[in-house]
């Protein structure tokens, strides 16, 4: 259950939290080392630093700081074993769902600043207990004087101002605790994390992204998006129509036909984002989807992590997907290099490992007929292959940050389809995007004729 704790807003207070964390890790290291010595074992520094207790300390402090510190932990938890040890990634993954709530007086203070004194007069009801709390803000339910039910997303105080310092401080702490590989170049990821976080803390920008998605889906009754209440929205507060669908996870209890229909809609949406619109909602949180069983609609929430992908990049993604399905290893390696998975001077053995990894990732699309997401062990096999690649070849690199965010989108979709135990044929859904690239040009006949 989410607990309540006042957000530490000052730089000194946030630095003190990191100091407590460093001290806790150091104390845990000494204690674990003494216990191993008492058992006649010779302790290894890496093993002492990577204890579950130290990982829990890291998770607890990031959750308490929230904001950029917590979001960086979330981003690193999505790396699939490429950067962080798997046991640390698993514990950090809790940050995608766990967060402290602001106490009531802090909520009131934020709203006084956003809306002015006596803002309560605009509401017939306002629930101070949030219905959701995450890394950057929390969501409250309220009813306006005209009877409209709304959801109000309130940003934690000083989150935007703390982004750059928090990201740098947490990255330094991870290095100090030996939780990042010594040869890992974190600068590109950290820089992109800062840029992404600055976008996510601009609720005007999120409202604009929501408007773009609404326009793109206006004629598709499979989806519903909330309308923004502009008069009660600022850079730090976003007020929207309240959507009361069920949590998407509850679909797992429904008959297979309903689950599969929704799964196909989720997949079609992701494909259109990537290959048609170039506007991708990259946050993989299941809470961003609700389902209304009354009209069989998917309700889409939270567009703070929406990112634009230019036509050139989407064309390269299209070429990569075609190569994964129907190309030889040379085609796949060339496409992977164009997207930044490979460099021209990478050793042949490493290039082949990445080719094999990417072809495995395309297994749902390469499968002829129905793919059973619920019983597939693809996610486990992919994680094992990445960890093996890192251990055997010293691999600690990442593709470009924009591709990593795309991994979050598609990886989160896969996990959701697996949770729903979906079974459907992926190829017919993806075929239109394989037959033409995002520039509108038809793909060469020899590459597309064998898709089905």
VEXGUPA-555481 format. One record per residue (C-alpha): x, y, z; residue in three letters. Coordinates in steps of 0.5 Angstrom, whole numbers, padded with zeros to 4 digits, always signed. Each point is the difference from the previous one (the first is absolute). Layout:
// VEXGUPA-555481
XYZALA ...
This chain:
// VEXGUPA-555481
+0000+0000+0000UNK +0003+0007-0002UNK +0002+0004+0006UNK +0000+0007+0001UNK +0006+0005+0001UNK +0002+0007-0001UNK +0004+0001-0006UNK +0007+0002+0001UNK +0000+0006-0004UNK +0007+0004+0002UNK +0006-0002-0004UNK +0003-0001+0007UNK -0005-0004+0003UNK +0000-0004-0007UNK +0008-0001+0001UNK -0001-0002+0007UNK -0004-0006-0002UNK +0005-0002-0005UNK +0005+0001+0006UNK -0004-0005+0004UNK -0001-0005-0006UNK +0008+0000-0001UNK +0001-0001+0008UNK -0005-0005+0000UNK +0003-0004-0006UNK +0007+0001+0004UNK -0003-0003+0006UNK -0003-0006-0003UNK +0006-0001-0004UNK +0004-0001+0007UNK -0005-0004+0003UNK -0001-0005-0006UNK +0008+0000+0000UNK +0001-0002+0008UNK -0006-0005-0001UNK +0004-0003-0006UNK +0007+0000+0004UNK -0004-0003+0006UNK -0002-0006-0005UNK +0007-0001-0002UNK -0001+0003-0007UNK +0004+0005-0003UNK -0005+0006-0002UNK +0000+0003-0007UNK -0001+0007-0001UNK -0005-0001-0006UNK -0004-0005+0004UNK +0000+0005+0006UNK -0003+0006-0004UNK -0005-0004-0004UNK -0004-0003+0006UNK -0007+0000+0000UNK +0000+0005+0006UNK +0004+0005-0003UNK -0004+0000-0006UNK -0006+0001+0004UNK +0003+0006+0004UNK +0001+0002-0007UNK -0007-0001-0002UNK -0003+0003+0006UNK +0004+0007+0000UNK -0002+0001-0008UNK -0007-0001+0002UNK +0001+0005+0006UNK +0003+0005-0005UNK -0005-0001-0006UNK +0001+0004-0006UNK +0006-0001-0004UNK +0004-0004+0005UNK -0006-0005+0000UNK -0001+0000-0008UNK +0007-0001-0001UNK -0001-0006+0004UNK -0006-0002-0004UNK +0004+0001-0007UNK +0006-0004+0003UNK -0005-0006+0002UNK -0002-0001-0007UNK +0007-0001-0003UNK -0001-0008+0000UNK +0006-0001+0003UNK +0005+0004-0005UNK +0002+0005+0005UNK -0002-0002+0007UNK +0001-0007+0004UNK -0007-0004-0001UNK -0002+0000+0007UNK +0001+0007+0001UNK -0004+0002-0006UNK -0006-0005+0003UNK +0000+0004+0006UNK +0000+0007-0003UNK -0005-0002-0005UNK -0005+0001+0007UNK +0001+0007-0002UNK -0005+0000-0005UNK -0005-0002+0004UNK +0002+0003+0007UNK +0000+0007+0003UNK -0001+0004+0006UNK -0006+0005+0000UNK +0001+0007+0002UNK -0004+0002+0006UNK -0006+0004+0000UNK +0003+0007+0002UNK +0005-0001-0006UNK -0005-0002-0005UNK -0004+0007+0003UNK +0006+0004-0001UNK +0001-0002-0007UNK -0007+0001-0002UNK +0000+0007+0003UNK +0006+0002-0004UNK -0003-0003-0006UNK -0007+0003+0000UNK +0000+0005+0006UNK -0003+0000+0006UNK -0007-0002+0001UNK +0001-0005-0006UNK -0005-0005+0004UNK -0006+0004-0002UNK +0001-0003-0007UNK -0002-0007+0002UNK -0006-0003+0003UNK +0005-0006+0003UNK +0007+0000+0000UNK +0004-0007+0002UNK +0006+0002+0004UNK +0002-0008+0000UNK +0003-0001-0007UNK -0002-0006-0004UNK +0007-0001-0003UNK +0007+0003+0002UNK +0006-0001-0005UNK +0007+0003-0001UNK -0002+0007-0002UNK -0007+0001+0003UNK -0006-0003+0003UNK -0007+0000-0003UNK -0006+0002+0004UNK -0008+0000-0002UNK -0005+0006+0001UNK -0006+0002-0002UNK -0001+0007-0003UNK -0006+0005+0002UNK -0003-0002-0007UNK +0000-0008+0002UNK +0006-0002-0005UNK +0004-0005+0003UNK +0007+0002-0001UNK +0007-0003+0002UNK +0005+0005+0002UNK +0008-0002-0001UNK +0004+0004+0005UNK +0007+0000-0001UNK +0005+0000+0006UNK +0003+0006+0002UNK +0007+0002-0002UNK +0000-0006-0005UNK +0002+0004-0006UNK +0005+0004+0004UNK +0004-0007+0002UNK +0000-0004-0006UNK +0007+0002-0002UNK +0003-0001+0007UNK -0004-0006+0002UNK +0002-0004-0007UNK +0008+0002+0001UNK +0000-0002+0008UNK -0004-0006-0001UNK +0005-0002-0006UNK +0006+0001+0004UNK -0003-0004+0006UNK -0001-0006-0004UNK +0007+0001-0003UNK +0002+0000+0008UNK -0004-0006+0001UNK +0003-0004-0006UNK -0007-0001-0002UNK +0002+0003-0007UNK +0006-0003-0004UNK +0006+0003+0000UNK +0001+0001-0008UNK -0008+0002-0001UNK +0000+0007-0003UNK -0006+0003+0004UNK +0000+0007-0003UNK -0005-0001-0006UNK -0005-0004+0004UNK +0001+0005+0006UNK -0001+0006-0005UNK -0006-0003-0003UNK -0003-0002+0006UNK +0000+0008+0002UNK -0003+0002-0006UNK -0005-0005+0000UNK -0002+0002+0008UNK +0000+0007-0002UNK -0005-0001-0005UNK -0004-0005+0004UNK +0000+0006+0006UNK -0004+0005-0005UNK -0007-0002+0000UNK -0002+0005-0005UNK +0005-0004-0005UNK -0004-0006+0003UNK -0007+0003-0002UNK +0003+0002-0007UNK +0002-0008-0001UNK -0007-0002+0003UNK -0003+0005-0006UNK +0004-0003-0005UNK -0002-0008+0002UNK -0007+0002+0000UNK +0000+0003-0007UNK +0003-0006-0003UNK -0005-0005+0004UNK -0006+0005-0001UNK -0003-0005-0005UNK +0002-0007+0003UNK -0005-0002+0006UNK +0004-0005+0002UNK +0004+0005+0005UNK -0002+0006+0004UNK +0004+0006+0003UNK -0002+0005+0005UNK -0001+0007-0001UNK +0004+0005+0003UNK -0003+0006+0004UNK +0004+0005-0002UNK -0002+0005+0005UNK +0003-0004+0006UNK +0006-0002-0003UNK +0007+0003+0000UNK +0007-0002-0001UNK +0000-0004+0007UNK -0008-0002+0000UNK -0003-0004-0005UNK -0008-0001+0001UNK -0004-0005-0005UNK -0006-0003-0001UNK -0001-0006+0005UNK +0000-0007-0004UNK -0002-0005+0005UNK +0002-0007-0004UNK +0002-0006+0003UNK +0008-0001+0001UNK +0002-0003-0006UNK +0003-0006+0004UNK -0007-0002+0002UNK -0001-0002-0007UNK +0004-0007+0001UNK -0006-0002+0004UNK -0005+0000-0007UNK -0001-0005-0005UNK +0006-0001-0005UNK -0004+0004-0006UNK -0001+0006+0004UNK +0008+0000+0002UNK +0002-0001-0007UNK -0004+0005-0003UNK +0003+0005+0005UNK +0007-0003-0001UNK -0001+0002-0007UNK -0002+0007+0001UNK +0006+0001+0004UNK +0004-0003-0005UNK -0003+0004-0006UNK +0001+0006+0004UNK +0007-0001+0002UNK +0002-0001-0008UNK -0004+0006-0002UNK +0004+0004+0005UNK +0007-0002-0002UNK -0001-0001-0008UNK -0006+0004-0002UNK +0000+0007+0005UNK +0007+0000+0003UNK -0003+0002+0006UNK +0001-0005+0005UNK -0002-0001+0008UNK +0006-0003+0003UNK -0002-0001+0007UNK -0002-0008+0001UNK -0004+0001+0006UNK -0006-0004+0000UNK -0004+0005+0004UNK +0000+0004-0006UNK -0005-0004-0003UNK -0007-0001+0002UNK -0006-0005-0003UNK -0007+0002+0000UNK -0004-0007-0001UNK -0006+0004-0001UNK +0002+0002-0007UNK +0006-0004-0001UNK +0004+0006+0000UNK +0008+0001+0002UNK +0001+0007+0004UNK +0007+0003-0001UNK +0003+0004+0005UNK +0006+0004+0002UNK +0004+0003-0006UNK +0006+0003+0003UNK +0005-0005-0003UNK -0003+0001-0007UNK +0006+0001-0005UNK +0001+0001-0007UNK +0004-0004-0005UNK +0002+0003-0007UNK -0002-0004-0006UNK +0007-0002-0001UNK +0001-0003+0006UNK -0007-0004-0001UNK +0002-0002-0007UNK +0006-0003+0003UNK -0004-0004+0005UNK -0004-0002-0005UNK +0006-0003-0004UNK +0002-0003+0007UNK -0006-0004+0001UNK +0000-0002-0008UNK +0007-0003+0001UNK -0002-0003+0007UNK -0006-0004-0004UNK +0003-0001-0007UNK +0007+0002-0001UNK +0007-0003+0001UNK +0005+0002+0006UNK +0003+0005-0005UNK -0006+0004-0001UNK -0002-0001+0008UNK +0007+0003+0002UNK +0000+0006-0005UNK -0007+0002+0002UNK +0002-0001+0008UNK +0006+0004-0002UNK -0004+0006-0003UNK -0004+0000+0007UNK +0006+0000+0004UNK +0000-0007+0003UNK +0006-0001-0003UNK +0006+0004-0003UNK +0004-0002-0006UNK +0007-0002+0004UNK -0004-0005+0005UNK +0003-0007+0000UNK -0003-0005-0004UNK -0002-0004+0005UNK -0004+0005+0004UNK -0003+0003-0007UNK -0003-0008+0000UNK -0002+0000+0007UNK -0004+0007-0001UNK -0003-0003-0007UNK -0002-0006+0004UNK -0003+0004+0006UNK -0004+0004-0005UNK -0003-0006-0004UNK -0002-0003+0006UNK -0004+0006+0003UNK -0004+0000-0007UNK -0002-0007+0002UNK -0008+0002+0001UNK +0000+0003-0007UNK +0004-0005-0003UNK -0005-0006+0002UNK -0004-0002-0005UNK -0007+0000+0003UNK -0002+0001+0007UNK +0005+0002+0005UNK -0001-0002+0007UNK +0002+0006+0005UNK -0002-0003+0006UNK +0004-0007+0000UNK +0006+0003-0004UNK +0007+0001+0004UNK +0002+0005-0005UNK +0001+0005+0005UNK +0004-0005+0004UNK +0004-0002-0005UNK +0002+0007-0003UNK +0002+0002+0007UNK +0005-0006+0001UNK +0003+0001-0007UNK +0001+0008+0002UNK +0003-0002+0006UNK +0004-0006-0003UNK +0003+0005-0005UNK +0002+0005+0005UNK +0004-0005+0004UNK +0003-0003-0006UNK +0002+0006-0004UNK +0000+0005+0005UNK -0006+0003-0003UNK -0003+0006+0004UNK -0002+0005-0006UNK -0007+0002-0002UNK -0003+0002-0006UNK -0001+0008-0001UNK -0005+0003+0005UNK -0006+0001-0004UNK +0000-0008-0002UNK +0001-0002+0007UNK -0007+0004+0001UNK -0003-0004-0005UNK +0003-0006+0003UNK -0004+0002+0006UNK -0007+0001-0004UNK +0001-0007-0004UNK +0003-0003+0006UNK -0006+0002+0005UNK -0005-0002-0006UNK +0003-0007+0000UNK -0001-0001+0008UNK -0007+0003+0000UNK -0002-0005-0006UNK +0003-0006+0004UNK -0003+0002+0006UNK -0007+0000-0004UNK +0002-0007-0002UNK -0001+0003-0007UNK +0000-0005-0006UNK -0001+0003-0007UNK +0004+0001-0007UNK +0004+0006+0000UNK +0002-0001-0007UNK -0006+0003-0003UNK +0000+0006+0004UNK +0007+0002-0001UNK +0000-0002-0008UNK -0003+0007-0002UNK +0006+0003+0003UNK +0005-0005-0003UNK -0003+0001-0007UNK +0002+0008+0000UNK +0005+0004+0004UNK -0002+0006+0004UNK +0002+0005-0006UNK -0006-0004-0004UNK +0004-0004-0005UNK -0001-0007-0001UNK +0005-0005+0003UNK +0003-0004-0005UNK -0004-0006-0003UNK +0005-0005+0002UNK +0000+0002+0007UNK -0007+0001+0001UNK -0003-0006-0004UNK +0002-0005+0005UNK -0002+0003+0006UNK -0007-0004+0000UNK 
